């Protein structure tokens, strides 16, 4: 006799019955259980199951999630208020910065005449020294006029040695 694990194609029922196969016609209740049993489903006693008196309790089918915080509209409203307050503060800062800038400009404009007077005085002293030096160096050159430039453009040009960029006082 072959062992069942060597013949895996045989079903468990075949192994229990010793290899004897039965047809579906032989599979009656008497053959399977050894008792006569019933001949038809119609012989079953009729017993219908129904709801208990008063009915079944209602079934809770709604999803009930507990509230975990403020509603979305509340969060949105608070965000709008915070942003509005921030924009108000930005506007205040801009106004304050503009006022300080105007004050600084007014202070510089008030000082410009004094600074220009100092610059004019310095320029005249330097120009006088330059003309004296030029007269001393060019005294032996015939036809040389002191203070007259080599390039005659007809326009007065300030000297290139002015300190700082043009308009640096404003």
C-alpha positions in Angstrom: 0.0 0.0 0.0 1.3 3.4 -0.9 1.3 6.1 1.7 -1.0 9.1 1.2 1.8 11.7 1.1 3.3 9.9 -1.8 0.0 10.0 -3.7 -1.0 13.7 -3.5 -3.5 13.4 -6.3 -5.8 11.4 -4.1 -8.3 13.4 -2.1 -8.7 13.2 1.7 -12.1 11.4 1.3 -10.4 8.9 -1.0 -7.7 8.3 1.5 -10.3 7.8 4.3 -12.5 5.5 2.4 -9.6 3.4 1.3 -9.8 4.4 -2.3 -13.4 3.5 -2.8 -15.2 6.2 -4.8 -18.9 6.8 -4.6 -21.1 8.4 -7.2 -23.3 11.4 -6.5 -26.4 9.1 -6.6 -25.1 7.1 -3.7 -24.5 10.1 -1.5 -27.8 10.0 0.4 -28.3 10.9 4.0 -28.5 7.2 4.9 -25.2 6.4 3.3 -23.4 9.4 4.8 -24.9 9.4 8.3 -26.4 6.0 8.6 -30.0 7.2 9.3 -33.1 7.4 7.1 -33.5 11.2 7.3 -36.0 13.1 5.2 -36.9 12.6 1.6 -37.7 16.2 0.6 -37.2 19.8 1.8 -40.9 20.1 2.0 -40.9 17.8 5.1 -39.1 20.4 7.2 -41.2 22.1 9.9 -42.0 25.7 9.0 -40.6 28.1 11.4 -40.2 31.8 10.3 -37.9 34.0 12.2 -39.2 37.6 12.8 -38.2 40.7 14.7 -38.6 40.8 18.4 -41.7 42.6 19.9 -41.2 46.4 19.6 -38.8 45.9 16.7 -35.0 45.9 16.4 -33.0 48.8 17.9 -32.0 51.4 15.4 -28.6 50.9 13.8 -26.1 53.7 14.1 -24.7 54.2 10.7 -23.7 57.9 10.7 -20.0 58.7 11.1 -19.5 60.6 14.3 -16.0 62.0 14.5 -15.4 64.2 17.6 -14.5 67.8 16.9 -10.7 68.2 17.2 -10.5 72.0 16.8 -12.1 75.1 15.4 -14.0 75.0 12.1 -12.4 75.8 8.8 -14.2 79.1 8.5 -13.0 80.2 11.9 -9.4 79.3 11.0 -9.7 81.2 7.7 -11.2 84.2 9.5 -8.5 84.3 12.1 -5.8 84.1 9.3 -7.4 87.0 7.5 -7.5 89.1 10.7 -3.8 88.3 11.4 -2.8 89.2 7.8 -4.8 92.4 7.9 -3.1 93.4 11.1 0.3 92.6 9.6 -0.5 94.8 6.5 -1.6 97.6 8.8 1.7 97.4 10.7 3.7 97.3 7.4 1.8 100.5 6.3 2.7 102.2 9.6 6.3 101.2 9.2 6.3 102.6 5.7 4.9 105.9 6.8 7.5 106.2 9.6 10.3 105.3 7.3 9.1 107.9 4.7 8.9 110.6 7.5 12.5 109.8 8.6 13.7 109.9 5.0 12.1 113.3 4.5 13.6 114.6 7.7 17.1 113.4 6.8 16.7 115.0 3.3 15.5 118.3 4.9 18.5 118.3 7.3 20.9 117.7 4.5 19.3 120.5 2.4 19.7 122.8 5.3 23.4 122.1 5.6 24.1 122.2 1.8 24.7 126.1 1.7 27.3 125.8 4.5 29.1 122.9 2.8 29.0 124.7 -0.5 30.6 127.8 1.0 33.3 125.7 2.6 34.0 124.0 -0.8 34.1 127.4 -2.6 36.6 128.7 -0.1 38.8 125.6 -0.4 38.6 125.8 -4.2 39.6 129.5 -4.3 42.6 128.9 -2.0 43.7 125.9 -4.1 43.1 127.8 -7.4 45.1 130.8 -6.2 48.0 128.5 -5.2 47.8 126.7 -8.5 47.9 130.0 -10.5 50.9 131.3 -8.4 52.7 128.0 -9.1 51.9 128.2 -12.8 53.1 131.8 -13.1 56.4 130.8 -11.3 56.9 127.8 -13.7 56.0 129.5 -17.0 57.6 133.0 -16.4 60.3 132.2 -19.1 57.8 131.1 -21.8 57.0 134.0 -24.2 53.2 134.6 -24.8 52.0 132.4 -22.0 49.0 133.7 -20.1 48.6 132.5 -16.6 45.2 130.9 -15.9 44.4 130.4 -19.5 43.9 126.7 -20.4 45.4 124.8 -23.3 42.0 123.6 -24.4 39.5 126.5 -25.0 36.0 125.2 -24.9 34.3 128.4 -23.8 32.7 126.5 -20.8 33.8 126.5 -17.2 34.4 123.0 -16.0 35.0 122.2 -12.3 38.2 120.6 -11.4 38.4 116.8 -11.5 39.9 116.5 -8.0 36.6 117.2 -6.3 36.1 114.8 -3.4 33.3 112.3 -3.6 30.8 111.8 -6.3 28.8 114.7 -7.8 25.7 115.4 -5.7 27.1 113.5 -2.7 25.8 116.3 -0.3 22.1 115.4 -1.0 
